[in-house]
């Protein structure tokens, strides 16, 4: 099992990075990306703290922490430069908080994130809401994965995202967007979430394999 979108108390999650790591390790996870919310006010502190957690804990864990960040509610013009800065600071997995149906994310966020992916700046567009086919094609062209979210509210666009990703040939990932222990997933739930979004059994298995390949690359 793995999860490439989780939060700790470095933003709005409930757990220390060490506790989140131990909880997912106990469930048999191989990888977890810690992707706390960040913007101009806290990017340096969040990335530095997650990097310290990964460097201190990974030698002693069977589950590897991938230090990441979720750029959240930014003016679209700031997404690309902040993604570059996150990379410079050592983030190995950069997520953008997409245009979910349940929060007032600035219009144009999806496109700005996907365009920033062209130079390797963005890895994942989380819960993209009313994604368009043009945006799905941009995700495929620029190597940005699209998320099927397990989080309440954010999951409302999963079926649309899955259908457009299939048509465009874009990569999909199932993530929990976990903020608390109760949010963490098991493999079977992740499989069922993918099926519920409209994927076939074969597509769900390919999604799982692809997620492990992406995680292994990000973990280095």
Secondary structure, 3 states (H helix, E strand, C coil): CEEEEECCCCCCCCCCHHHHHHHHHHCCCCEEEECCEECCCCHHHHHHHHHHHHHHHHHHCCCEEEEEEEECCCCHHHHHHHHHHHHHHCCCEEEEECCCCCCCCCCCHHHHHHHHHHHCCCCEEECCCCCCHHHHHHHHHHCCEEEEECCCCHHHHHHHHHHHHHHHCCCEEEECCECCHHHCCCHHHHHHHHHHCCCCHHHHHHHHHHHHHHHHHHHC
